[in-house]
Amino acid sequence: MKAGIVGLPNVGKSTLFNALTNAGALAANYPFATIEPNVGIVPIPDPRLDTLSGLIETQKIVPAVLELVDIAGLVRGASEGAGKGNAFLSNIRDVDAIVQVVRCFEKAPGGEEILHVDGTVDPLRDIDTIDSELVLSDLQTVESALPKAERAAKSKDPEAVARRDVLAKIQPVLEEGRPVRVALDSITNPDQRKALRGVGLITVKPQMFIANVDESDVLGEGALAQKVRAHAQETGAEVVPICAKVESELAELDATDKAEMLADYGLTEPALNSLARAIYNLLGLQSFYTAGPKEIRAWPVRAGSKAPQAAGVIHTDFERGFIRAEIYSVDDLVELKTEKAIKEAGRMRIEGKDYTMHDADVCHFLFNV
């Protein structure tokens, strides 16, 4: 699963991407700096790995990771092909969640002007520009697909009927300028929800915001960032304030210098750590662990997954030949200190194919192929 970073030109989107992936050089100061989408792998900061490694001796610690895509800057009219609109919309359809970067600073570090494509800095206008273009794109998709779905539904085929009905249900939502995600709770029919997944709509994807703030406002308490917070609260989204300049500098420092710089800004950790965890949650992911003398590793799995699906994240053979799983929690290990003590206390659970994975499960999978 992967998330796409989107935003208008010159909002600091690629700078944040480079800091997240520690990619090095910052993006140039001109529109469409990112033409083809850059893809990066971002490790998820996880203190539970430190907890596990403190109690189980191991050679290597491997965090869970997520895939992040830096998508070309969007401008007004993208839904009609303006700028790199067609490429933008195509790339954003390929991701599972949307991370929208919003400019909440007036001037660049050092005081130099970075021109806004609309001439002034207004985060709510910027959000509306992107959201409107995505809604218009989805409306075009639905308006094109609905007549075909209506013709196909005349056959009374259940799948065709479900597709027609769900398209008819979401068209008025899009015509009102609202994203499809606001109507998901009203689509309770499982066949319609399945049909909706096959349409390839953009605004059905979960979304969060990054308020890219000035270095004098790293906590996002200024007026511009507060506008984004209020909008996020109204729409049920999360917002993470980040100063791209500070984070890009932190990403280049060693541990000692990083700790000093964080203290100077009153931070306990880089804001990118919070962002990585927020994106992980936005994608609906949670972590389970495997732990042994060779390696302690966090594995990402979609919340609600069954044990065989989790085993399949490690290797497809594990899912295909799944027999059972031996499972305990990180908290069990913290309390009892060793796996041997966990077993003796009867806390090592034997789970089968119907077991729903919990966050922080530590697993030994048994399989046969």
Secondary structure, 3 states (H helix, E strand, C coil): CEEEEECCCCCCHHHHHHHHHCCCCCCCCCCCCCCCCEEEEEECCCHHHHHHHHHCCCCCEECCEEEEEECCCCCCCHHHCCCCHHHHHHHHHCCCEEEEEEEECCCCCCCCCCCCCCCCCCHHHHHHHHHHHHHHHHHHHHHHHHHHHHHHHCCCCHHHHHHHHHHHHHHHHHHCCCCHHHHHHHCCCHHHHHHHHCCCCCCCCCEEEEEEECHHHCCCCCHHHHHHHHHHHHHCCCEEEECHHHHHHHCCCCHHHHHHHHHHCCCCCCHHHHHHHHHHHHCCEEEEEEECCCCEEEEEEECCCEHHHHHHHHCHHHHHCEEEEEEEEHHHHHHHCCHHHHHHCCCCEEECCCCECCCCEEEEEEECC
